Amino acid sequence: MRPGWFPGSGRLCRVASIIRSPLSAVAVRSMSQSQPRAGRPALASWLSTGNSITQQFMAIGGQADFVSLAGGLPAAELYPVEAMAAAQERALTRWGSAILEYGPIEGLPALRAAVAERVSAASGRRFGPENVLLTTGAMQGLDLVGKLLVDPGELIVSQFPTYLGALDAWRPRAPRYEKLDWSLQAPGQDAALRQAKFVYAVPNYSNPTGVLVSQEERAALLDKVLAAGTWLLEDDPYLPLQFDGPAGPGILAHHAQRQPSGAYDGPVIYLGTLSKSLAPGLRVGWIVAEASLIAALALVKQSTDIASSLLTQALALEMIESDFEAQHVPKIVATYRERRDALCAAASEHLSDWFEWEVPPGGMFVWMRAKTPEIDTDALYAHALQEKVAFVPSSVFDPDGALKSAMRVNFTRSAPEVLTEGVRRLARATRRQLEARPGRAA
C-alpha cells in the first residue's frame, strides 16, 4: 500500500478520453479540455483531476435505445407521486407562506426534531435537534464535511473502492488518500489514522461494491478511530434497502452504546437521506454529529447555499410523521430483490466466463471483477457504448485511476427483462474488447 496516493494534477479523464460514443448527448471530453476561449482566465486547476462520467451516464439514461446499468438511480415507477402530492397540500395548509421563505440554515426545526427522534430510536440514545443539520441531499453533507475539515494536501482514509460522488465532492479540496483496510492489519494503517482528518466509510451495502461490513469490523474501526483521535464519516444512504435480513447497528449506534447518556460528543459524523426510501427529487438529507460540529457545519452551509428548501423539508416532515416509509419501503425492497436476482441470474449465464461477483445482500449495485487481466474495463466501456449498454468502470472509484479490472452494475432502475438484455449486450461488448486488444493474433 502506497502512502499518500492521490490524483496527479495533470491527469486527464482516463475514461472519457477513450469513449467514441454515437450519442451527441454524451459529453466526450476530459474536464481539463473544458476551457474558456483564448484570452480569458483558465478554469480552476482541480478540474483537470475530474471526469464527466456522471454526466455521461445520466445522459445515457434518457436514451430509449440504451440499457443503462450505470446510474445509481431508484426505480422511477415506485416514486409515491400521489402520497407526495397529498403531503405537499398538507404542508402548505399547515405552514402557509412560511415554507416558501428562506429558512434557518440548519433547516426546518420540526424536521430536525423528527430526524433526531429517528436517529435516537435507531441508536438507543438521545440525539436532539442540536445534533442535526438538514442538507440538500446526503451529497451536500459530503461536500460540507470536506470544506469544514480538509485543507489541500491533507489526508483522508477512505473505504476502497471509493464512492465517486465523495471523490467529486472533495476534489476541490485536493486531499491525499489512504485506503481503509477493514482488517486494520495493513502496515502503516495506525499511523495513517492518526494523520487523517477523517475516515470515510459506507458500511451498509457500499457504493460501488454492495458489501455489508460485519459488526465486528465496524466495532474494530470505531476502536481505532477513538484511539487515533480523528473523525469517522459514516455515509448511510442505502440503509432502507435490506434484502436478506437486517443490516445491524451502524457505527454511530455502536458508539451510542458506549456513551448512552449525556450530550453526544463522539467522533462519528453520520449522513442520512430520504432519496432511497422516498424519492431523490426531494433533495432532503441530514448530518448527525456533536452539537459543536453541527454549528460549524451550519457556517459552512451558509456560504454554500444559505439554506435548503423549506418546502421539500415540510413535505418530508409530513411523510415521516405519517410513517409512510413503513408501508412503502417493503414494496421497494421486494422490487429491487427481484431485479438483483434477475441481474445475477443473467450474469451467471452470460458473463461468468469473464467476471466474478458476490450477490449483494442489499443496496443497488453488483461489483463485477474481471477474472483475467486481459479485460480492461475502461476499454470495455467504449465497446459497451457501441452495444448501447452502459456501466461504471472501476477506475473512477479509485482516486489514482489505476483500478481497471472491475465494473459497477446497477439493478434497481430497470425491469428484469431489460436487465437481462443489458447483460447480453455486456457479453457482446466483452467479446469485442477481447478481440480488439493489442497484440491479439488475427
N, C-alpha and C positions, 0 to 999 in steps of 0.2 A: 504494500500500500504506500503510495507516494504522498507524503505530507504536503498539504497546501496546494492540491491540484485545483486549477481554476481556468476558465476560458481565456485564451490568449486574446489580447485586444485587437489583433489583426485578423482573427479567424472569421472567414465568411460562413454563411449558412451552408453546411455541408449537404443538407437535404435539398433545399430549394434550388441550389445551383445545378443539380443534376436532372431536375424534372423538365420534361418537354411535354407538357400537358396539352391535349386538344381543346381544353376549356379556356375560353377567353376570360371567364370569371375568376380563374385561379391566378393569383399573383405568383409569378415565377421569377423570383429575384432574391438576392441576398439583401438583408436590411441595409447593409453598408452601401448598396448600389442606389438606394433611395435618397438622392441628394438634390438640393435645390439647384436652380440654374446657375450657371457660372457668374461669378461676381457677387454672389450673396454668401453670407456666412454658412459654413458647413454645419451639418447636424451634429448632435452630441455624440461623442466617440463610443459611448456604451452601446449604441445601436449596431455597431459592427460585430458585436458578440451575439446578436439575436438571430431569430429566424421568423419566417412568416407561415410556419406550418399550421398554426391555429387558424389563421385567416383562410388558408387553403382548404382545410377540411370543413370549416364552416360554410365556405362557398360551395364545395362539392355536395354538401348535404342538401342543397336546394336544386340539384340537377336530377331530373326524373329518371334518366337512363343510367345513373350511377348507383352503385350499392356502397354506402359509406359505413364502414366498420371502424371509423376513425374517432369521431367526436364522442366525448363523454356526456351524451345527451339523454335525458329521460324520454320515455315514450309519450309523444305529444297527445295521443288519443286518451291518455289517462289523466290529463290535466283536468281538475274539477271546476270546469267553467261555470256551471250553474251555481255551485256552492259558493264560489268566489264572488259571483255577481250578487248573490244574496248577502254575503258578508260585507261587501262594499256598501250596499244600501244600508245595512245596519250601522256600519261605521260612520257613514255620513249623517245619518239620523242622530247618532249618539254624540258625535263630536262637532258636527257642523263645519263652519269655515276654519275652525282651529287646526284641522289636519290638512288644510290647503296652504298653511303658512310655512315659513321657515320654522324649524323646531329646535329643541335643545340639541346641542351637538351630540350628547350622549344617547339621544333617542327618546321616543315616546315613553314617559315614565311608567305607564301602566304595562307596556310590553316589556320593559326592563324588569319589572317586578315579576311578570309571568315567566320570563326566561329564568330568572333567579330561582323561582319555585320549581321549575322543570329540572334544572341542574341540581338543586338541593335534593329532590326526590331520587334522582339517579345516583347521586354520590353518597347519600346518607349523612350529610352535614349541611348546615345552613350557609347559603350564599344569599346576599342581599342585592338590591338594585345597584348599590355602590360597587359591586363586583362585575357589573355588566356594561359593556359598550355595544350598542347596536351599530351594525355596519351595512354597507351596500353589498350584500353577499359576503360569504366567507373569504372570497378572493381579496376584498379590501382589507380584511383582517391580516392576511399575509403581507400586503403592502405596508400597512401601518406599523406592524411589528418590525419589519425591515427598516423603515425610516426611523423608528424610535431607537433601535438597538445597534445598528450596524453602520460603521463608517467604512470608507473604501479600504480594502485590503484586510479587513478583519475576518475572523474565521466563523463559519457555520458548520457544525457537524450534522450531516443530513442523511436520513434514510436513503438508501440507494438500491435501485434506480430512483430518481427524484421526480416528483410531480412537476411537469413542465410549467404549470401556472405559478408555482412557487419560484422556480428559476427565473421566470419572466418578471415576477414581482420584485425580485431582489437584484435583477441585473443592473439597474441604475446605481445600486449601492456598491457594485464591483467588489463583492466579497471573495474570499477564498473558501474552498470547501474541503472537508474531510469526510470520508464515507463512514457512516454509522455501521458498526459491526454488532448485530444484535447478540452475538455470543459474548461480546465485550472482552474478548480474549486477544484481539489483534494487537500486534506490537504498536506502541505509541498511542493507543486509544485513550488511556487515562490522561496523558499529557494533552491530547487534543481536546478532551472535555474541559480541562482546566483553562485552556486558552480560548475556548469557543464563547462567542457572545450568546449563542443559544444552540440547542439541539432541536432538530426538526424531525417529527415522527408522525406517521399515519398508521396507527396500529390496527385499525379496523378496515380490512378489505382495501389495502393500499392501492393508490393510483401511482404507477401503472400495473403492478403485479397481481393485485387481488389478494394478497397474503393477509391472513389473520394472525397477528402476532400473539404468541402464547402469553398467558397470565404471568408465568414465571419470568419471561423475558421483559415484560412491562415492569414488574416489580424490581428486577435487577437493574434496569436502566434508571429507574427512579432513584435507587440507592446510589448509583454512580453520579447522577446529576446533583443530588444533595451533597455528596462528598466533594464534588468539583466546585460547587457554589455558583452554578450557572443557571440559565433559564431552560425550560423544556416547552417547546411549542407543539401541542397536540392538535393535529388537524383531523376533524372527525365528521366529514360530510356524508359518509356512507353508512353511518350507524343504523339508519332505519332498514337497510337492505340486507336483512339477515335471512338466508335461505335454508340453512342446515343447522338450526339451533342458535341460541343466543351468543352474542359476541363476548359477553362477560364485562366486568368493570373496566372502564377506561383508566388511563394513568392518573387523571385528575381524581377519580374515585379512589384509586389506590392511595394517593396522598391524603385524601379526606379521611380515610380510615385511620391514618396515623395521627391526624390532627382533627379530631371530631368536633371540637368546640372552639369558641373564640373567633376573633376576626381572622379571616383566611389570609395568610402571608406566605404561602408556599411558592415553589418555583414554576408551577405549571401554568401555562397560558393556553387556554382551551378555545378552539374555534368550532362553532356550530352553524347550521344553516337550515332553512326550510326548502332549499332548492330540490332536494331529492324526495322529500316526503309530501310536498305540495306542488310547487312549480318554480323553476328558476327565474321566471319573469318577475316574481315578487322582489327579487334582489334584497332579501332580508336575511342577514346573518348576525352573529354576535361573537364577541370576545368575552371570556370569563377569566378573571385574574384577580390578584390582590388589588385593593382599592387604590393604592398609590400609583400602581402601574396603569390602571384604567384612567385615572386622572391625567397622566402623562400622555396616554394614547389619545385622549379626547383633544388635547392640544395639537397633536399631530393631525387628527382628523379635521380640526378647524381649518388648518391650512391646506387641506386636500379637497374638501367639497362642502365645507361649512356644516352641512347636516344631510342625513339621508332622508328619503321621502317619508313624511308622517302619514301620508295617505296609504301607502303599502304597509307601513307598520301597523296602522289601525286595522287594516284588513286582516293582517296576520294575527293580530290580537283576537279578533273575532273567531278566526279559525281555531286558534289554540283554546280559547275559552269554551268553545262548543265541542271540544275533544274530537274534531273531525278526523284527525290522523288515525285515531283508533279504529275507525271503520274503513278508511281509505288506504292506509299503508298495507294491510293484508292483501288487497287487490293488486297493488303494485308488486309485492313480493311474489305472489303466485304467477303473475305475468312474466316477471323477469326470470324466475326459476325455470319456467318452461323454455324461455328463449336461451338461457345459459345452456340448458341440456341439449337444445336443438343445435346450437353452435358447436358444442363439444362433440356431439354425435357426427355432424357433418365433417368436422376436422379430423376425427378418427378415421373416417372413410377416405378423405381426400388429401390430407396434409401430414398424416402420421409418418410417412416415409422420410419427411424432411424436418419436422418440428416435434417438440415435446412440450408438455404443459401439465399443470395441475388444474383440476376443476375447482374454481374459487367457491368458498362457502357463502359468499355474499358479494355485494358491490356491483360493479358494472363492467368489469374487464377480465379477459383471459390474456395471460402473458405467455406468448409462444416463443420458445427458444430453439434456434436452429441446431440441428444435430451435426452439421458439417460446417467447417469454416469457409466452404465454397459459397455459402449463402451470405450475402451482404444485404441487410435489409434497407439500407439507403438505396442501393441499386435496385432492389426488388420493388421499392416504392414506385420508381419510374415505370417499371413494367406493369405494376398493378394499375396505375392510372390508365395505361393503354388498354387494359382489360376492363376499364370502368369499374374499378373497385378501389377502395382506399382503406388504409390502416395507418397507425402511427409508428414509425420506425424508432428503434430503441435509442439511437444517437441523441435524440432531442431530450431524453431523460437523463443524460449524462452531462454534467457541466463542462466536461472536457470534450464532448462529442465523439468519444472513441468507441463507445459500445454500439456495435453494428451487427449483432448476432441475434437480435430478438425483435418482436413487434408486439404492440398493444392492440388488441382487437376488442371492440365494444359489441355487446349483445343486447343492450336494453332498448335501443332505438327502433329496431326493425322486427317485423314478424318472422316466425320460424322459417317460412319458405323463402323469404328474402335473405335471411342469414345463410341458408343452405346454398342459395345461388351465389352469394358473396364468397363463400368458401370455395366453391367450384372455380370461380374466377381467380381467386388467390392461388389455387393449384396450377392453373394455366400460367399465371404470371411467374410462379416459381420455376416451372419448366423453362419458360422463356429466359429467365435470368441465368439459369444454369447453362443453357445452350449458348448464351451470348457472352459468357465470362471469357476474359482474355486467356489466350493460350489453349483453348479447347480445340481439339482436332476437328476439322470439318467433316 
